[in-house]
Amino acid sequence: MDAPFSDLLKESKIFADREVLSPHYVPHNLLYREKQIDEIVRSLTPSLKGERGRNLFVYGKTGTGKTSCMKKVIDQVREIPTVKARITYVNCRIYNSRYRVLGKIAADHLPNYAKRGFGIVDIYEKIINWIEEDGKVLLVVLDELDSVKDLDDLIYTLARANSDIRQGGITMVGISNKLSFKETLDPRSLSTLYENEVVFPPYNSNELAAIIKDRTDKGFKPGKIDQACINYAAAISAKESGDARLALKIISKAGEIADEKNLDKVTDKEIAEAQKTAEEDIAYEAVITLPQHQKLVLYAIALLAIQGGRYKRFMDNSDSYIFSGEAYSKYTSVSEAMKLDPKSTRWYRKYIADLEMQGFIATYESGKGIRGHTKLIKLTYPPEKIKDTIEKSMFAEELANTESKGSAKGAEKEKELNAANNDGVNGA
């Protein structure tokens, strides 16, 4: 066997089972989330008995255990033979429209019908008829539901379906990273909701250390990492966001580095080296999950940071600060190039606040030397990487949305976006 392949396929000195360190792995015991799991179970109990229960919304930052806890509850429910509900789990990053969500429900429960190419009304009516056959309750879990483009239509459809169902019903569980999620909904959609809420707080340093220890006991070989390294990774993650995914990514990456260096164990040096890569990986994964218009605002800021905004030219300064007004103008031109209606300045200010809260940007009030009072924006990650990540994400979405219409539409969108990119920097 060639040497490069021999190196890649040789047994790891560090890892016993790397899958245990994956963010997709659901451990048997979810530490420090007993209270939230109990709240979820209590909220869903009426639906599991076949009654019409309240909808449920689960909130919390990335890496706080929302999806793992929900999957754990779903797995336990499916093992109970007397449960009268049927469950569909939907990853809304993949099934990101009302049509796709209804199609996923049909695929899960009506597989012979799902692939016949019916329209949305036909699928909806078939689902309603299926529920009424025996008065069952359909529990629809919408993970990362703010990724759905026509979210108002989806929520309105699922919530109001109970008015059309004579016996049985539909209960929604929405999972979101944003506590302010409902503020984005149309009043028509909000009026249909009757819901409970469960909030997942960030983990503290001690909790993260216990979670990492639990995973490394299974994922690392004995003696390959000590408690000091675990505490170091936990402290980094607690300081950043209380994100267990970040903590596990740091530990996993540190193990990879130790393997590459042929070391006998992980040390603080590998933890520190893994930190930067892990943080960037998490950030770019988070970019892809942003709602469409937040993504476009961030994209506009990245473009201006690359081109050099008016602040840089005005102040003859190397710092890549952007005037908030010119960022809004750029966002408007990019949205129009994508055949989308730009949101108002009120929504734009909210997007800026959300992007800052998630760590993608930092904002500052203008100081001396600038007439008037304005906000300055600075990107906290390399603008070229942000730009490339968003372009790949947007073009992938366009391709998925237009694949049945041929590739010409995707090429046209790319041409329009490139035209917006090459636009001169607009004043504001």
N, C-alpha and C positions, 0 to 999 in steps of 0.2 A: 504494500500500500504506500502511496506517495506520502512524504513527510508531512505536508500541510494537513492532509486528512487524518493522519495518525495523531497529530497534535489535537485536532478538533474532537476526535472520537475517543480519546483516552479518558479513563475514569477520573472524575473530579476529585481533587484532594480535599475540597471544602464542602461540597454539597452532598447531602444524602437524598433529598427529594426537592428539587427546585420548584415544583408545582405548588408546594405548600406556601411559598413566598409570593405567589402570584396574587394580584388583586382580585382575580376571578375565583379564587379558592374560597369556599365557605367552610370554616372550621366547625367542628362539632359543638364547641362552646363559644359563643360570641360574648367576649368579656365586656363588662360594663355597659351592656345594653339590655339587661333583663327588664328594666322599667319600660323601655320603649317597646320591646316585644310584647309585654303584657298589655300595653295600651293599644297596640295594633290588634291583638287577639280580641280584646274586649270590644273594640269598635266593630270588628268584622263578625262577631258571634251571631247577631241576628241574621245576616246574610247566609252564614254557614248553616243555619237552621232552616233556610228556605224562606225567610221573611225579607221584606224590603227594608234594608238597613240604610244608615247614612253613608254618603260618600266619605272617603278619607283622603286627606292630603298630608304627605310626609315631607318635611323640610329638613335641610341641614346642608352644611358645606360639603364639598367633595371630600371623600375619605373618612366620613363619620359613621359609616356602617349601615346606611339606609337600605341599599340594595341587598346586602348580605342578610340583614334581618328579615327583609320581606321574602327573599328566596327561602330562608329557613322556615318561616311561617307557612309558605306555600307547600314546601316539601312535607311538613308535618300534617297539614290539612289533607293532602292527597293520600295520606296513609290511613285516614279515618273513614271506614266504610259507610258510616251513616251520614256523612256530610251531604247536604242537598244542593250545594252550589257547584258550579263548574267554573274553572279558572282559566283565564288566558293572561299570560305574562307577555308584555309588549315592550321591546327595546325601541323607544321612539327615535333614537338616533338612526335606526335602520328603517323603521316603519313611521316615516315622518310626515304623513298626511292622513286626513280622515279616511280616504279611500283605502290606503294601505293598512290602517289599523283595523277597519272593518274586514278587509281581506284576510288579515291575520286571524281574527276571530273565526271567520268561516273556515280557514285552513285547519285550525285546531279542532273544530267541532263538527264541521260539515265538509270533510275533505273531498268527497265526490262532487260537491257543488262548487268548491272554491276556485277551481282552475278553468271554469267554463267561459270566462271573459265577460261576466255580467256587469252591468253598471252599478253605481252606488245604491240606487233606490232598490234594485232587485236584491242585492246582498243584504241590505238593511231589513227588507221584508222577510227574507228567508231566515235571518237570525231571530226576528220577532216571532215567527211561526214556530221555530225550533224551541224557543223558550216557553211558548204557550202549550206545547205538546203535553207537558207534565207539570207545568207551573214551576219550573226550576228558576234559580237565581244565577245569573252570569256575573262573575266577579272579574272585572277587567283591570289589571294592574298596568299602569302607564308609567314606565320608568323614563326619567328625563323628559317628561311630557312637554316641557317648554321648547323642545326641538321640533315639535309638530308645527308646520307652517300655517295651516288653517285651524289653529287650536280652538278658536272661538266656535267654529262650525262643529268640530269634533265633540267638544264638551256639551254644546247645546244639543247635538244629536243624541248622545248617550244619556244625558240627563232627562231629556224630554221623552225618550223612548218609553219610560215608565208610564207615561200617559197613554201610549198606544198598546201597552201590554195588559191584557185582561187578567192573567194570572201568572205569577212569577215576577221577575224584574231584573234590572241591571244595577250593579253597584260599582262605582269607580274608585280606584285607588291611584292617586297621582303622586309621583315622586319628583321632587324638584330641589335644585341647589339654592333656590332663591326664596327667602321669606316673603319678598315683595311680589311674588309671582302673580297673585290674584289681581294686583293693581293693573296688570296689562290686559286683563280680560274686558270684553265688551259688557256693558250692564245687562244686556239680554242674556249672555251666558251666565253671569254671576247670579241672576235672579232664579236660575234653574237649580242652583247648587244648594244642597242641604248636607253640611259636612262636619266631620270632626277633624282635628289637626293633631299631629305628633311632630315634635321638634327634636332633632338630634343635635346636641351640643358638640363642639369640638372636643377631642381627647386632650387631657393634660399630660405632662411629661411622665408622671408615674404610670398612668394608664397605658400610654404608648410603649413604655419600657416593658410592661407585663405582656402586652400584645406581641411585641417583637420576640420576647423570650419564649412565649408559647409557640410561635412559628419556627424560630431557629432550633428549638429542641427537636422538632420533627424534620426541618429542612436542612440543617447543617449536621455534619458528622460530629461526634463527641469531641469536645475540646478545641473546636475550630474558631470559636468566638467567645470572648469573656464578657462579663456583666458590664465592665467599664465601657466597652465599645457599644453595647446595647444602649446604655444610658446616654452616651454621646449622640447616637442617631436619634433617640427619642427626644432629647433636648433640642436638637436642630429642628425637628418636625413640629414640636410643640411651639417653639418660638415663631415659626413661619405661619402655621395655620391650624395645628392640631389634627393634621391629615395623616391617617394611618397608611394610606396608599403611598405617600411620600416616604414615610419611615421605612416601609417594607421595600420600596424601590431602592432607597439608599443602602439598606442591608444587602439586598440581592446584588446590586451593582458592586458593592465592596467585595462580596464573595467572588464575583467574576474577576475583578482586578487582582485579588489574591491568587486565584487560579492561573491567570495569565502570567503572573510573576513567579509562579511555582512556589508560593509561600506555604508554610505549614499552617498558618492561621491568619485571621483577619486582625488588623491592628487599627489604632486611631488614624494612622496615615491613610489607609484605604477608605475609611469612613469619610474623611475630609475630601479625598480625591473623588469619591462617588457623589458627594453632595451636589456639586454644580451640575453634573450631567443629569442626575435624578430630578433636580428642580426644573431644569429646562424641558426634560421629557414630559413631566407632569403639566407644565405650562402649555406646551404645544398640543398635548392631548386635550387640554381644557379649551384651547382656541377653537378646535373643531366642533366642540359641543355648544358654543355660544349661539344664542338666537340670531336669526339672520341679520337684523339691522344692527345689533351690537357688533357682529362680525364685520359689517360694512364700515361702521365708524372706526373700528380698530384698523381696518385695512386702509382707510383714508389717512389715518395718523401715520401708519407705516410708510405710505407713499410719500407723504410730506417730509417725514424724517429722512428718507433717502434722497429726495430732491433738494432739501434744504428750504425750510419755511421762511416766511417774511421776517420772523424774529432774528434768525441767523443773519440774514442780509442787513436788516435794520441795525442790529447791534454789533455787526462784524465780529460775531462770537462763534466759537467752534461748537458750543453746546447745541444739541438738536432739540430746542424747545419749539413748540408749535403754538400759534395763537388759536384759541378755542374757536373763534369766528372763521378762520380759514379752514380749520378741520371740518366745521359744519358745511362750508361751501364745497369742499372736496367730497365729503360724504354725499352731498346732494348730487354732484355730477356723476359719481360712481353709481349711485342708485338709479339715476335716470338712464345711464348707459346700460344697466342691467334690466331696463324696462320695469323698474320698481318705483313706487311712489315714496319719496323721502318722507320721513316722519317730521313732525313739527319740532321747533327748538325746545319746547318743553320736554318732549320725549328724548331729544338729543342730550339734554342736561342729565336726565336720568340715566341714559346709557353711559355717559362719562363717569357718573358716580359709581355705577355697577362695575365698570371696567377698572376703576381705581380700587374699589373694594376687593376685587379679585387679583389685584397686584400686577395687572398688565401695563398700567400707566401710573404716573404720579402727576399731580396738578399743583400749581403755585399761583398765587396772586401776583400780578405784575408790579414791579417796583419803580424806582425812579428812572427817568429816561424814556418812559413810554407815556404818551399823552392818554389821559382817560384811565379807566380801570377795567382790566380784562384778566382772563384766566390763561395761564400758560400750561401746556401739556407736554410731558416728556415720556417717551416709550421706555419701559424698563427692560425690554429684551431686544436683541438685534433686529432691526427693522426688516432686513432682507429675509430673515428666517420667518418672521411673522407674515410677511407678504407672500412668500412661497407656500407656507402652510395654508393660508386662507384661499389662495388661488386654487390649490389642489382640491381643497374641500368644496369650493364653489363650483368648480368645473365637474367634480364627481357628482354633485347634486344635480347639475344641469343635465349631465349625461343620463343619470337615472330617470330624470323627469321626462326626457325627450327620446329615450332609446327606441320607443316604438315609432318615432317620427323620422328616424334616420339620423345620421351624424351631422348633417348640414346645420341643424339648429345649434348644436354645441359649438361648432366652428364659428357660427355667427355671434354667439355670446362671447366667445373668446376675443373675437375681433373688436366687439363693442367695449369690452373691459379694457383691452389694450389701448384703445382710443382714449378712454377716461384716464388711464395711467399716464399717458403721454401729454395730457392736457397741461397747460401752464398752471402754475400755482395760483389759485384764485384769491383775490383779496376779500376781506370781510370787515 
